[in-house]
């Protein structure tokens, strides 16, 4: 049985590009839900992320990607510092979509689907 948290990364990238990254807001919503499920607790709140990202003109999103990547890595038993650092660099240099793709790949792995 496929988990609701498993997503098609290629389709997410295409839809994000076609909508000028507006679809990526939905991806953030779904990833917040997935990481909360991975951690077994409500650590990520989409509305909080959205409002703080708007208020800080995107600066909070950089921290959010770092923290989310670290937590995903920790849930998978991978080095969380390394994953967080990669997310931080990708987001700072303007490639948050690549960071989201890596995160989604790890989420897919956690929930049992390595093909997407």
Protein Blocks (a to p, Z undefined) as FASTA:
>chain_A
ZZfkbccfklmmmmmmmnnomlmmmmmmmmmmmmmmmnopafbcfklmmmmmmmnnommm
mmmmmmmmmmmmmmnopafklmmmmmmmmmmnopammmmmmmmmmmmmmnopakZZ
